[in-house]
Amino acid sequence: MVYAASSGAETSHFTGIRVAPDIKVDFQFYRVSGADVATVMHQIAKTGADRAGGHIGKASYQLTWQLQTRPTAARCELEQARVTARIQVRVPNWMDKAKASAVERQKWDKLVAAMFDYESRHKDILLESVSQLGIRLAQLPVTQDCAALQYQGWQQGQAALASTRERFATLAQQTDQGRKLGLNWPKGS
């Protein structure tokens, strides 16, 4: 994805600014073991605080942005804008799954599929935010003061973060923290 300000843009905006987002997704698995899903979930509940923030799985996100500016006699030039997104997803890997019954493997697969569905929705929200922020930064208005331009970029980034957090909260509410997608702790764990 590369975002560029339109070459036919008004002179009140920069032209030719390219924003190439730097996006990295890191999937990490932590090992759990047990004869059945209930045993595995009990182990996760006991050690989950260390492994996935007290949850079955966890996704963490970082969104950053940076403007490269240069002052000239007439105005502040925006030379480049960068948007960086880092996504880290930690999920359990059931080491004894092959030894479990078909019913237990199916329960586990449904749980993991729901977990990936829920976390993928978070990832999609973040990627949309990266896209929107890239467009906003590429279309910043021309200013004579580089500090003012940096501040405008900071405001756009803060707005993107606020919108992202709001959308995450809406997703959590609409899906009951993923439960409506099937992300349920099995009974007995």
C-alpha positions, 0 to 999 in steps of 0.5 A: 500500500502506498498513499500519495497526495493527488498531483492535482491537489490545491496549492494549500496541500502538499503534492507528491507525498508518498506514505508507504506503511511499514506493517509487520505481523508476528504470530507467537505460540505458547505451549500448553498440554493436557489430555483434553480441552478442559485440562488445557484450559485449566493450564491456560487459566493458571499460567495465562497471566504470564503467557497471554496477559491472562487470556486464552490468546492475546493480540497487541498492536502498536501504531506510530507515525513520523513526518520528515520535514525541512524548513525553507524560506517560504514554508515548511516542506513535508518530505516524507511521512511514515506509518508503522504498525506492529501486530503481535498475536500470542495463541496457545499450541496444544502439544497433546492434541494428536493424542486427544479424541476427535471430539476434543480436537474438534472443540479445540479447533473451534476455539482456536478458529474463533480466537483467530477470527476475533483477533483478525478483526482487530488486525483489520481495524488496525490496518484500516487505521494505517490506511486512513492515517497514511492518507491524512498525513499525505494530505496535510495542509501547507504551513510555514512552520515545521513545528505546526506541521509536526503538530498537525501530523501528531493530531492526525495520529492521535485521532487515528489512535482514538478512532482505533480504540473506539472501534476495538471497544465497539468490536468487543461490545458487539461480540461480547469479547469474542464470545458471540464468535465462539471464543468461549472457555469450555465448562469445567475449566 
